Amino acid sequence: MLPPDVLNVFRDQLAGLSNQVVVEYFGSGESSLTVPGRTPVPCPRCPPTREMLEEIAATSDRVELRIHDVTT
């Protein structure tokens, strides 16, 4: 999703971290489970946002991405 040159900028900037950083992502994934009385709320921006955060977190061992699915 992110161009290699942008990922390189993240890699360079995050290389200077002295402490661990935790990114908490709260989003909704698609669920095949239907809950009676509950209308599923689509989140069109969730999948690309999650993908972008995963790519950024993969550029440094100092970044931990914690993913929370609010639909489960």
C-alpha positions as CSV (number, residue, x, y, z in Angstrom):
1,M,0.0,0.0,0.0
2,L,2.7,2.5,1.0
3,P,5.4,3.2,-1.5
4,P,8.9,1.9,-0.7
5,D,10.4,5.4,-0.3
6,V,7.7,6.3,2.3
7,L,8.4,3.1,4.2
8,N,12.1,4.0,4.1
9,V,11.4,7.3,5.7
10,F,9.5,5.5,8.5
11,R,12.3,3.0,8.9
12,D,14.9,5.8,9.2
13,Q,12.8,7.8,11.7
14,L,11.8,4.8,13.8
15,A,15.4,3.6,14.0
16,G,16.1,6.4,16.4
17,L,13.6,5.2,19.0
18,S,15.1,4.3,22.3
19,N,12.0,2.8,23.8
20,Q,9.2,0.4,22.6
21,V,6.2,2.1,21.1
22,V,2.7,0.5,21.2
23,V,0.1,1.5,18.7
24,E,-3.4,0.5,19.7
25,Y,-5.7,0.1,16.6
26,F,-9.4,-0.3,17.2
27,G,-11.4,-1.2,14.1
28,S,-14.1,-3.4,12.7
29,G,-13.5,-6.3,10.5
30,E,-16.0,-8.1,8.4
31,S,-17.8,-10.8,10.4
32,S,-19.9,-13.7,9.1
33,L,-21.7,-13.8,12.4
34,T,-25.1,-12.2,12.4
35,V,-26.4,-10.9,15.7
36,P,-30.2,-10.7,15.9
37,G,-31.3,-7.1,16.4
38,R,-27.9,-5.7,15.6
39,T,-27.3,-3.9,12.3
40,P,-23.7,-4.3,11.1
41,V,-21.9,-1.0,10.7
42,P,-19.6,-1.1,7.7
43,C,-16.2,0.5,8.2
44,P,-14.8,1.3,4.7
45,R,-11.6,2.9,6.1
46,C,-10.8,0.1,8.5
47,P,-9.0,-2.4,6.2
48,P,-6.7,0.2,4.5
49,T,-5.9,1.8,7.8
50,R,-5.0,-1.5,9.4
51,E,-2.9,-2.4,6.4
52,M,-1.0,0.9,6.5
53,L,-0.3,0.5,10.2
54,E,0.9,-3.1,9.7
55,E,3.3,-1.9,7.1
56,I,4.6,0.9,9.3
57,A,5.0,-1.4,12.3
58,A,6.9,-3.9,10.2
59,T,9.6,-1.3,9.6
60,S,10.9,-1.4,13.2
61,D,11.2,-3.9,16.0
62,R,10.5,-1.1,18.4
63,V,6.9,-0.7,17.2
64,E,4.3,-3.1,18.4
65,L,0.8,-3.0,16.8
66,R,-2.0,-4.2,18.9
67,I,-5.2,-4.9,16.9
68,H,-8.6,-4.8,18.5
69,D,-11.7,-5.8,16.6
70,V,-14.7,-4.0,18.1
71,T,-17.1,-6.3,16.3
72,T,-16.1,-9.4,18.2
